[in-house]
């Protein structure tokens, strides 16, 4: 009996970027007044005859300006998700399912481009997104702020998972709360071992690799710092060969992972 799991490739998709972004939002209690450009990323996971999206990124400049005018962004039309997928020879119908690392606006605004497709998300994330703290109304585009969250109205088949779950052979989600209550990482089996798509559990490589003071540096945006620390400890005991952060330009150094 063949028990070997399928292997996949991971292609990071550049969907625009935050410009002049306060770096301390990525690195807790550090880098004040340091400005960086941070990409919006989705990931196309391919293998075993499947096309899978991890996150779907922001919608367009009009929606972002209307709902999130406090941030500066660059969203070139040619970097819209569907246009980027076309360059990979794919349409919405070609996507088999979506995994959302969490439901913040910049990770799920294009879910409505894939009606009828399954979207995997953690139970804790959905519960919080339905009724977040007031300070997070706009982060989740909550109805309390007079907004309509795309994740809740996109016509997708929301699949609620609870904790660490293998979605299909070779692709699993790992619950890593802290940045948000139901943040999850996606562990993908590849020909070179397991890769971890970290979402905003790890914004930048330096969050994971730390510095002379800290083994890991929490992100500046989180709902529970103790859970951030616990999630880092959990990942310390999780097998993977490489991590792919949620907002680091260095991820785009390679068009595909694994790379030669």
N, C-alpha and C positions, 0 to 999 in steps of 0.2 A: 504493500500500500504506500503510495507516494504522499508523504506528509509535508513536503517542501512547499512553503508559501510562495505565491506569485511575487515578482519584483516589479517595481515601478520607477519611473523617472519623475522628477519634480522640476517644473519650469516656473520661475518667479515672473510675475506679470507686473510691469510698472504701469500704474494708473494715475500718474501725476504726483504731486508732492505738497507737503506743508512747507512754506517758505518763511525764512526769518523766525523760525520756531524756537521758543524758549527751551533750551536743552534740559533745564532742570525739570521739565515735565517728563523727561525720560529717565533722569538720574536723580533720585531722591536726595535732597539736601546737598546738592552739588551743582556746579556749572551755572550758577546764577548769572543772568544777563549774557550768557553765551548763546549766540543764535546759530541754528543749523537748518539745513534743508532735509526733510525726512520724507521718504517715499510712502505713498499709499501702495500696498502690495496685495495681490491675490496670488494664488499658487495653482497651477494646472498640473494635476497628478495623472500620469498616463501609464497604462500597463494592463496586461490581461484583457485587452480589448475594451478597456474603459477609459473614459475621460471624466475626471472628478475635479471640482473646484473647491479649494479651501479659501473661504471668504470671497466677497464680490466687490469690495471697495466702494468709493463714493460715486454718486450718480452723475452730477454735472455741476458746472460753476453756478448756475442759477439757483439750484436747490441749496447748495452749500452757502452761498451768499445770503439767501433768505433765512435759513435756519441756524447758520453757524458763522455769522459775520465777524465774530471776534477773532477768527483765525485767518491768516493769509495763506492762500493756496494757489497753485498753478495746476490747472486741469486742461491740458491741450486736448482738443477734440479727437485727435488721432490716437489718444491714449485712453479713450473710453473703452470699457471692458469688452463690449461686443465687437468693436473695431479691432482690438488687440486679438481677440479670439479668431476673427476672420483671417488675420495674418498667420494664424496657426492652422488654417484650413477648417475651422469649426464654426458651427452655428449653435444656437440655443438648444436645438433638438439633439445635438451631439453630446451634450453634457448629461452624464448619467445621474449624478446627484451632487449635492453641495454639503460641505461641512462648514459651519460658522464657528470660529474660535470663540466669539462672543458677539453680542448684539449692539455694540456701539455703532453709531451711524457710519463711520468710515470703513466698516467691515462688512456691511450688509445692504447698502443702498441699492445695489443692482439685483437683489434677489428676485424682483418682479420681472426680470428679463427671462426667467426660466419657469413659466407657469407649469404646474403639475409635477415639477421635479421635487424629490425628497430633499429636505434640508435638516441636517442633524445638528441638534443643539442641546445643551445641558438643561435639565429640569430647573436647577437653581437659577440659571440665567434667565429663563423665560419668566419664572416667578418674580424676579426682581425687575425685569424690563416692563412687566405689566404695571408695577406700582413702585417705581424707584423713589429714592429721596429727592426732595425738591432740587437739590444742587445737581442732580443728574437728569433732570427732565429733558434738557436739550441733548445731552449725550445719547439718550435713548429715543429722542424725538417722541416723547411721551404725549398722550392726549391731554394730560394736565397742563401742558404748555401750549395747547391749541394745535398740536402737530399730529400727523398721521404716520405712524411708524411703518415703513415698507415691509419690515420682516413679518408684521402681523396681518398684512393685507395683500401679499404678493401672489396669492393663489398657489403657493407651494404646499406640499404635503409635509408639514412640520413633524419631524420625528424626534420625540423627546427621549434623551438618554439620561441615565442617572449614574454618574461615576465613570470608571474606566471600562470601556467597552470596545470590543473588536467589531468594527462596522462591517468589513468584509475581510477575507483572508489577506493579511499583509498590510492592512490599514486599521489603526485603532486610535481612539481618543483617550486622553489622559486628563482627568479633572485637575485643574491647577488654579483654584480660586485665589483671589487677592486683588488683582487688577479690577476684576469684577467678580460678583459672587459665583458665576458659573463659567469662568474662563476655562478653556480647554486647549491642550496641545494635541497635535496630530502626528502620530508616529507612523512612518512609512517604511516598508521593507524595500530595500534597493539591492542591486548587485554588489554594493560595497558595504552593506550593513544597514542599520536602521537610522533614518534621518528624522529629526524632530522639527516640525513646523510649529513655532512657539507662540504665534499670535502676539498679544501684548503682555503675556506673562514675561516675555523677554523682548523689550523694544529694540535694544541695541546689543551688539556683541559684548560690549563692555559691561552691560547688566549681568551677563552670565559669567564672564571671565574675571570680573571684579578688579580690584586694585590693591595697593600695598596695605590698605586698611581692612578691606572687606572681601570675603570670598565671592560674594555676589552683591550687586547694587540694585536695590528695588527701583522700580519705575516711580516717577513722581506722581502719577495718577493711580490711586488705588482706593478700594473701599475698606480694606482691612490689611494693615501692615503685617500683623501676626500671620495671617493666611498667606501673604506673599512669602514670608520667611519659610513657612511650612511647605509651600509648593516648591521653593528652591531645594529644600532638603529632600523632598520626594523625587525631584528630578536628579539630584545627586545619586540616587539609588535606582535610576532608570537607565536601561541600556540604550545608548545611541552613539553614533560615530560623529555626527555633526548636527549643529543646531542652526536653524534659520529664523532670525528674529523678525518681528513684525514691522519695523520701521527703520531699517538700516540700509543705507545706500550700498553698502558692501555686499549685500545679498545679490545685487545685480551684476557683480563682477563675473558671474558665470550664467550663461543662458540656460543651463540645465544642470541638475544634480542627480546622481553623482557626475563629476567632471573628471576628465583625464588630466 
